[in-house]
Amino acid sequence: MAVKTKNPVVRIVTFALFGLLIASFAVWGIGDIFRGATPVRAVAEIGGDPILERDYTQALSREINRISRNLGGQLEMDQARAFGIPDQVLSQMIGRALFDRKAAELGIFVTDDQIRRLIAQEDAFKNDLGGFDRARFEQQLRLLGMGEGEYVATLRRDIIRQQLAGAVSEAVTVPRQLVEALYGYRNERRVAQYLLVRNDSITVLAAPDGPALEAFHKEFSGRFMAPARRAVTLVQVRAADLAAESAVSQARLREEFEARFEDLVTPEKRKLEQIVFQDEAPAREARTRLDGGATFATVAEEMTGEPPIDLGVMAKDALPSNLAEPAFALSEGTASAPVESVLGWHILRVIKIEPRQEPTFEAVREELATDIAMQIATDSMVSIANQFDDELGAGASLEEAARALALTPRRIESIDRQGRDPAGEPVTGLPTDRFLALTFQTDTGRESLLTETANGDFFILRVDSVTPAQIRPLDEVRAEVTELWRDAQRAKLAREKAEALAERIRSGNEFEVVAAEAGLTVAQTKPVTRFETAVASTPSPTLASKLFRVSVGEVTTATAAEGHLVAKLIEVVAADPYTDPDAVAAVRESLVGALQGDLLEQFLATMRGEYGVEIKEQALDDLLATF
């Protein structure tokens, strides 16, 4: 049974919306294809077929690394477990295995031609001209840590899984009445008059007495916490420090200059534009018109309806070979004869030539000296780190081991989890990788492991003392507590005033009259849906939902950033599904997606019962403990 190929890329992306299970069908981030022949423990079994530790480790590592890149810092295993990432990864792998097994039973397959077409259509593998670029394809695979065969096998399985999922869920439909009812619920809008009793309008406040401040300080103690802090001794082995001590001979610099000369050269570049035709005949006609004196822009506009395509400034090796040779044979301001490529027939024009620039030795001398010194330092880093480890292993203290290698320990008297000192200022000069995490994971009096940073430096630390998080004494924060107490009292009195005004209006007084007597201005909201919270549309994030609990003419109150609101509902704007077909279609799609997700979850549960799924809890716990 051949898989359907109607826009498979779009179909895969669409199914990614059906929840965590189908999200795992996407091309990227697959971890179940690296199975070796050596038997190892399984973390789960599906009908007797194992999910091996090495496969799970590969998938979990990739997911943690992906999330770490998005967060801008390394995610630790305890954090990953807190987010439920190990369970999510295993659930994804089990789901994929179940779908693979069912697809194999049903005989679903994908042809090689379908795979080739899908790869050729992927934007990540295309060059600047829109054609498939094998170099980019191979580069993307290197970034994924996958070989071409592995990628093709993964893609093939993903399409098969998607086809099976589609067979299960694509027939879902929803009644028109349900769609229109949900559209009406989501898009009904309401308009209200409102007035604002500002907190800062409350100017008369009694001074707080001692017991009141003490009670407030205790009730809101979380606002007055001093963070946990640690005193740390740090030893760093930095390549930059070693490089600063390294002298590079003139002979070595000359040798490096000659070896790297071509890398230091700025190649000739050309600013190019082009006109592209699908057939040779109009391209030849365009060339004839150029020869007759027509401008490049005029020919492009009149023959294609578009201006020339700006290719920007490009080096020769950035162009496909069949376009590079004619483009770099032209003089500045001239155009080429028609040149054929997979995209059609091109006429190229050189707007400007940036000539090749060869560096002088003196111009790059300092750069070369720095690079060589860093190379020397980096080469010696591992040796120094090993010597440091040996000193510690022989019983030396952190300070003794540092002195033996001419390193200087650094004492950090107090640092919190955000890397700040007691004054709230950042502690400078810290290792960028894992330092704070290790500082707060290491026990008092113990040393961390010697840790390598992303740039190849090393560091080790010892936690000398711990100051736990604690409430700052009232005397230390009295001014801050007093001001917060005053703010709370102003908000309380503003709310009481707003509620009193609301009661007057409910008792029959006109909204505008009550506002005028209180010296307040009446304003009007924009039409808002029940879910509206944006500051630009509503004066309070809670007002919209409250307006949907009252009838026209009724009054409600809501807290705003500056005070308290009194609002009267004056209009209900019903949603008409026949005036907004695009929005109705979006509602229908969201309902279909939700129902498809539910159906797929039920199908997955059925397959779990059919084949049997056993999670090896002990093996999983052992693996995660050493991850």
N, C-alpha and C positions, 0 to 999 in steps of 0.2 A: 504493500500500500504506500504510494508516494505521498509525501507531504505537500500540502498546498503551499504555493509560493506567493500569494497575493500580498505584496508589501510586507515580507516577514519581519523587517526591522521595526516597522510601526507596530505590528502585532506583538512583538516581544516587549516593546516599551509599554504598550497598553496593559499587558498582563502583569507588568511590574507593579501596577497600582492595586492589584488584588490582595495585597498583604505580604507579610514576611515570607510566606511560602513561595509565592510566584515571583517576588523580588529576587529570589535566588536563581531564577531562570536566566537573568541577564548574562551577557557574555562575560562581563568583567568579574573578577573576584572568585573564580571557581577553584575549589581546593580539593576536588575528589578525583583527580586524574593522575596523581603522582604515586601510584601504588607500585612498590617494588616487589621483587620476587621473594625477598626474605620475610618469613612469617614473623609477625609481631602481635602483641596483644590487641584485642578489639575493644573499643569503647561502646559499641552497640552492635546488634545483629538484627537483620531484617530477613526473616524466614531462613535463618541459618547463614546468610551472607554477611560477612563482617564489614563494619566500618573501622578501619585500622587506626591505631594510635598515630602513625606517621601522617596519614591523610588528614585526620582531625587536627593535628598540630599545625600542618601546613595551612589549613583553612582558617584556624583560629589566629595564627600569626598574621596572615594577610588582613584579616578583618581588624585586628588590633592596630596594625600599622596604618591601615586606611583611616581609621578613626583618629589615630594620633596625628596624622598629617593634617586632617581637618581641624583638629583642636590646636595645632601648633606646638605640641609637646608630647612626650612619650607617655602613653597610658599604661599604668602599672596593672598587674594582674588583680590585685585586690579591688582596684577601681573597676576593672573590666567585669569582675564577678558581681560587684555592686550594681552595675548596669544590666546584668543578665546576659552579657555577650557570649560567654561559653555555652550557655543553654540555647541561645538563639542559633549559634553556628551549628551545634549538633542537630537541632530541630530542622534546619535547612538541609543538612546532609541526609538526614533520614527521609525528608520529603522528596529530595532528588532521587534517592535510591528506590523509594516506592514507585515513583513515576517511571523510572528506568525499567523496573521489573515489569510493570504493567504494559509499557510500550513494547517491550520485547515479546511478551505473550501475544500481543495483538499484531505483531509483525509490521509496525510502523518503521519506515526508513526514509532517509534523505539521500538524494543522488549527489555525485561529485559536482555536476554542473550547477546544481542549486547552491552548493557551498561556495563555488567559485564566484557566482553572481553576487551572493550576499557579501562576501569579502570585498569585492570590487565596488560595491555600493556604500561601504562604510566610510564616512567622512574622515575619520581619524587616519585612514590609510591613503588619502588623496593628496596630491601636490597642489601648488598654488593655481594650477590651471584646471583643476578638477578631475584629473586622471589618476588612476591607481598608481601608487608609488611604492615599489617593493622596499626601498630603503626605509621609508616611513613605517611600512608594515613590520619590518624586522625590528626597527627601533621600538615600536609599541610593544612587541612581544618580549623584547629584552626588559622593558619596564615592568611587564607583568611577570617576568621570570618564567616564561613558557617558551617551548620550542614550537616550530610551525606545526608539526604533527600533533602535539598536545593541544594546540589551539584549535585545529581543525576538528579533532575528536570531541573537544569540549563544545564547540559550536554545533556540531552535528547532534550531540545529545540534548543540548538546550532547545534546538528547534523541534526535536521529537517530543520533548517534554511539553513544549508550548502547544504543539499540535494536539496532544492528548488532553491538555488542560482546556484547549478551545473546544474540543469535542464534548467535554463535560459541561462547559459553562456558556457557550456562545448562544444557545437557544433561549436564554433567559429573556423574558419580556415583562413589562409592567403595565397595568391598566392605565388608560389615559386619565381616568378620574383621580387615581392616586397621584399621578404626576402633577395634575393641576391643583390638587389640594395641598400638596407639599410646596408647590410654587407659591400659592396664595399665602401659606403660613410664613414662608421665608421672606416674601416681598411686600406684604402689607406694611404701610407706613403710617406714622402718626405724628401730629403736630401739636405743640403745646405752647402756651404762654408761661413765662416763668420769671421769678425775681430771685435775687441772690442776697442772702444775709451773710456778709463777709465776716470771717473770723477777726480780721484786724479792725473791724468796726467796734468791737468790744474793747473799750479803753479803760473801763473802771474795774479793777480787780483787787481784791483783798490780798495782802501779803501772805504767803504760805507760812504756817507755823512749823515748828520742828517736827512734830509727829506726822503732819501731812507730807512733808518732804521725805521723811523716813519711809512712810508707807508707799509713796510713789516710787522711790528708789528701789524698794523691795519688789513691788509689783512689776516694774519694767526693768528688772535687773539685767535682762539680756542686752539692753542698750548700753549698759555701762560696764561691759566685760573687758578685762585686760586679756589679750590673747595668750595662749601658751607660748612660752619662749624657751630657747635652749642656748647654752653656752657651748661653743664648739672650737676644737683645735683642728685646723685644716692644713694639709700639705698638698701642694700642687706641683706637678711636673709638666711644664708648658713648653711646647715647641718654640713659641715666640721668644721665650727667655733664652733657650739654648741657641737659637738662631742669632740673637743679638750678640752672643759671645763668639760666634764663629767668624773667622776671617777667611775670605775667598781670594785666592791668588789671581793675579792678572792673567796668567796663562790659562787657568781654569775658566775665567770669564771669556777669553778669546775663543777657547774650544767650544764653550756652550753657545756663544754667538754664532759660530759657523754651523754647529749642529742644528740649531733652531732657526736658522736664517729664514727659510721658506715659511715657517710658522709665524714669524714676526712680520712678514711682508703683508701689506694690505693689497689684495689683488685688484686688478682693474674691475670697475663696476660701471654699469650703464643704466641710466634711467630710460625705461622702455614703455612704449604703448603699442597696442595692437588692434587690428580689426580681424574678427573671426567670421568665416563663412562656412556653411555646411557643405557647399559644393565648389568644385574647382572653377567653373565657368564664371560666376560672379566675382571670384577672387581675381581672375585674370582681367575681367572688365575693370575692377577697381585699380589694378596696377596700371592699366592703360590710361585711366583718367588721371592718376597721379603723374604719369609721364607727360600728360597733356597740360599739366600746370595746376590741377585742382589741389587744394590743401587736404592734408590727411583728415582733419576734423570734418571738412565738408563731405568728403567721400564716405566717411563713417556714418554721418547723420543721414545722408540721402539714400545710402544703400542698405543700412541696417536699422535706421530709426533711432539709433543710440549713439552717444559720443564714443570716441575711441576708449578701449579698456586700458586703464592705467596699471601697468605691472609693477610700478615702483622702481627702486634702485636695486639691481640684482647683479651678483657675481656670475661668472660663466657656469660654474658648477651647480648653481641653483636652478638652472633651466634644463629641461629635457634636452638630450644631446642633439636631436634633430632640429631644435630651435636655437640652441646655443651657438652652433657654428655660424649660421647666417646672421644672427644678431650681433655677434662680436666681429664679423667681417665688415660691418657697415661703418661709414664715416658718420660723425655727428650731424644730425639733422636729416639724414637720408633714410629711405624705407627699403625693405627687402622685396624680393620677388615672392609670390605665393609659396608657402611652405606647408606641407601636409603633416598632421598629427592625428592622434586618435580622436581629438575633439573637432577636427575639421581642417579648413585651410586658413592659415594665418598670414597676415601681412604685418611685419614688425617695423617699428620706427624708433630710431635712437634719438632721444631728446637731448641727452647730455652724457658725456663720457667723463668718468672719474678715473684718472690714470693710476696705474700701479705705483705704490709708494714703498720704497725700500728703506728700512731704518739704518741709521748709522750706529756704530758701536757705542759712541758716547751717549746717544739718545736713549739707549736701552740698558746702559751699563748698570745703573742702580737697580732697575727691575730684575736684571739677571742675577745680581749679587744677592738680592733678597730671596729670589726663588731658590738659588743654590744653597744658601744658608738654611732655608727652611727644609730643603731636601736632606741635608746633612743632619739637621736637628731631628727630623722625623725618623730617619734611619736609626738614630741612637735612642729614641724614646722607649722602645720596647725593652732594650737592654737595661736602661736605667730603671724602668718599672720592675723588671725581674730582679734586679739587684736590691731594690727597695723591699720587694716581697721577701727576698732571702734574709735580709736584715731583720725584718719583723718575725720571720719564722724561726730565727735563731734566738729570739727572746728580747730583742731590742725594743725599747719604747718608741712611740711615734717620733718623739723629739730626737732620740739617739739615732734612729734610722735616717732621719732627715739630715742630721749633721754629718753622718758618714758619707752622704752623697752631695754635700754642700748645698742642701736645700734649706729654706727658711720656713719653719712652721708659722702659721698665722692664727692668732687667738681672736675669735669673734665672741665678744662678751655676752651678747644677747641678740637673738634673731627670731622672728616669728615665721609662720608658715608661708607668708607672702614675701619673705626676704627683707623685712623692714626692721630697723632698730627701734629702741624704745621711743624715740622722737617721731617715729612714723616715716623716717627717710629710708630709701632703699640702701641696703648694704651692697657696696660696689665690689667689683673684682671677683665675683663668685663664678665657679664653673657653671656653665649654662645647662648641662645635662644632669638631671636626677639629683642634684645636690640637695635641694630642699626636701625632696621625698626621702632620701637617705637620712638626712638630719633628723627627721621626725619618725623614722622607722627603727633607728638604731637605739639600743638600750643605753642607759646611763653608764658611763665608764667603759663602754665597748667601742671597738673600732669597726668601721665599715670595711667592706672589701675594697681593694684597689680598683677603681672604676675608670674606664676609658670614656672620654667624651666623643661627640660626633666629629670634632675636628682633630681627633687623634691625641689630645692631651690626656693626662691621668690625674686623679686626685684620690685622696683618702682622708677620712675625717674621724674624729673621736668626739663623742658627746660627753662633755665634762659635767654638766648639770642641767636639770630640768625645772622650769617654773611652770606649773600647770595654769590653765586658764582660770581666772578668778574674778569675782566682782570687785570693781574698784571702790574703795571706801567712799562714803558719802562726802566726807570732808575734802577729798581729792577732786570730786566732780560736782561739788555743791552748785556752782554757777550753771553748769550744764543741766543738772537736774532741775534747778529752779526755772530755767528758761523753757524746758520741755513741759514742766508742770503748768506754766503760764499758757503755753500753746494749747495744752489739753483743756484748760479751763475756758479759753476763748472759744475753742471748737464746741465745747459742751454748751456754753451759753448761747452761741449762735444757733445751734441745733434747737435749743429750747425756744428761742425767739421765733425761728422758722415754724416750728410746730404750733406755736400760739397763733401766728398769722394764718396758718392753714386752717386752724379751727374756726377762726373768725370768718373765713371765706366759706367753709362748709356750713356755717350758721346762717348764711344768706347774704353776707356783705359782698359787694362787687369787688372783683379781683383788683381792678385799677384803683379803686378808692382805698382799699387796704394798703396797697403798695405806696400810694401817694402820702397817706397818713404816716407811714413808716419811713418816708423819705427815700424810697427805693424805686429803681427804674424797671419797667416791664419790658422784657425782651421776648422773642419768639424763636423756637427751635426750627431747624430745617426738618423736612419730613424724614423720619428715621424708622428703620426696621427694628424689630425686637432685639436684634443682635448687635446694634450699633454701639460702638464704644470709642470711636475715633474722636479726638479733641476737636478736630475741624468741623465735626457734625453735631456734637452734643456737648453741653456744658458739664456733664457728669457721666462717667462710664456706667453708672447704675440707673440713670434716668430712663433710658429707652425701655429696659425690661419692666420698669415700674409703670410706665405709660400704658403697657399692654395688659395691666391688671385692673385698669379703671375704665369707666365709660366716659363718653363725651360730656363735659361739664363738671366732672369730678376732679378732685385735687389730690395730689400726692407730694411727698417730700423725698429728697435725695441728697446725699453728701457729695460735695464737689471739692476740688483741690483747694479753693480759696475760702470755702465756707459751706453754707447749707442752702439748698434750693427749695422753693415752693413752686409747684408747677400745676397748671390746669390744662387738661386735655381739651383741645378745641376742634380737632378734625381727625377723621379716620379716612385714609386713602387706600381703598381696596386695590389689590393687585389683579390686573386683567391678563390672563395668560395669552390671550390672542394678540396682544400688542407687543409681545416680546418673545418671538419664537426661539431666538438663540438661547435665552435664559431658560426657557422651558426645556429645550433640548439638553442643556447642561444638567438640569435637574434629573431628566430621564437617564442620562448617562451615569450620574452619580448613584441613582437607585439601581440601575442595572449592574454597575460595578460592585455595589454592596451585596446584592443578591448573588452575583457570580462568586464573590469571595466566600460567602456562606456556603454555596454549593460545593466549591472546591474544598473547603474545610471538611464538609461532610464526606466528600469522596475520599479525601486523605484518611479520615477516621475509618472509613470502610476498608480501605487498603491495609491500614494498620491491623485491623481485625483479621483480614483475609490472610495476610502473610505472617503476621506476628512480629512485634518489635520488642526487643529486650535491650535495655540500657545497662551497661556494666558499671554500676555506680562506683564500686571499689576501684576499678581500673581508671575511671574518669577522675575520681578524687586524687588518686596517686599521681596521675599525669599532671593535673592542675597544680598540685602542691610543689612540683619541681619545674613548672613552666618558666 
